[in-house]
């Protein structure tokens, strides 16, 4: 059989409740301690150091939250880092441009163009034999995009007789074949040769 145990009820008087509330003095002491701790976090006492050899005194002003930040102690390292980044960015840009240009030079359109250019009697008359790209690293400026069907580029061509600027423009028709719009050679002396009128060459892609 369960027994019900009754415990005496202790009644808390209003006076005891008032005594349990922290006094205003306790709050003021706590706030003062907090202010002192914050002050020590942001401020230090001023110090005077004496050089044991020269006897020169150095006054060190305490740093506060409003004190200006000192100059960068490592300006040379920052300048070196910036220069390193710029050199790296320039190298990456040059590498990307070189890759894109190599894709243009090795594209089927440019290979076919150089093949028919070497067979053209007009081109051999202006440039001579051994027609190829001018320079050790050939550069093709413009767009050579077989996916979009757009060819609008120019590059320097040379032979054993002279050099010239080759301009090539072509577009893809509805039969997925490129139609030559412009194909010119501009010699170093200003002579212009229109290769689209050369009957010995039938350039088609």
HELIX and SHEET records of a PDB file:
HELIX    1   1 UNK A   14  UNK A   20  1                                   7    
HELIX    2   2 UNK A   24  UNK A   42  1                                  19    
HELIX    3   3 UNK A   75  UNK A  105  1                                  31    
HELIX    4   4 UNK A  108  UNK A  119  1                                  12    
HELIX    5   5 UNK A  121  UNK A  127  1                                   7    
HELIX    6   6 UNK A  195  UNK A  197  5                                   3    
SHEET    1   A 2 UNK A  47  UNK A  50  0                                        
SHEET    2   A 2 UNK A  57  UNK A  60 -1                                        
SHEET    1   B 3 UNK A 132  UNK A 133  0                                        
SHEET    2   B 3 UNK A 150  UNK A 158 -1                                        
SHEET    3   B 3 UNK A 140  UNK A 145 -1                                        
SHEET    1   C 5 UNK A 132  UNK A 133  0                                        
SHEET    2   C 5 UNK A 150  UNK A 158 -1                                        
SHEET    3   C 5 UNK A 163  UNK A 172 -1                                        
SHEET    4   C 5 UNK A 178  UNK A 187 -1                                        
SHEET    5   C 5 UNK A 192  UNK A 194 -1                                        
END                                                                             
